[in-house]
Amino acid sequence: MIHSYHYTKVSEEDKTNYTEEMGKSMIYIGIGSLLAGIIDFITKSGYGWLFFTIFFILGSIKMFKAQKRYNGGIF
């Protein structure tokens, strides 16, 4: 999910921190997806989408912050 143009301006010493932050962000989104599926399956309701939305927003914010911090911008 990380293409070469995402880290064109990331210095060599920051690449480890950058990829770690991006990985954690993707894990947040994955946790939200997993919780949504489990909760919707167990409760037969749409409450799982609440967890998906929360974790997706948290992961996206964390991803954009890492991108801006280490790459100097979104692209």
Protein Blocks (a to p, Z undefined) as FASTA:
>chain_A
ZZfklmmmpcfklmmmmmmmmmmmmmmmmmmmmmmmmmmmmnopaklmmmmmmmmmmmmm
mmmmmmmmmnopaZZ
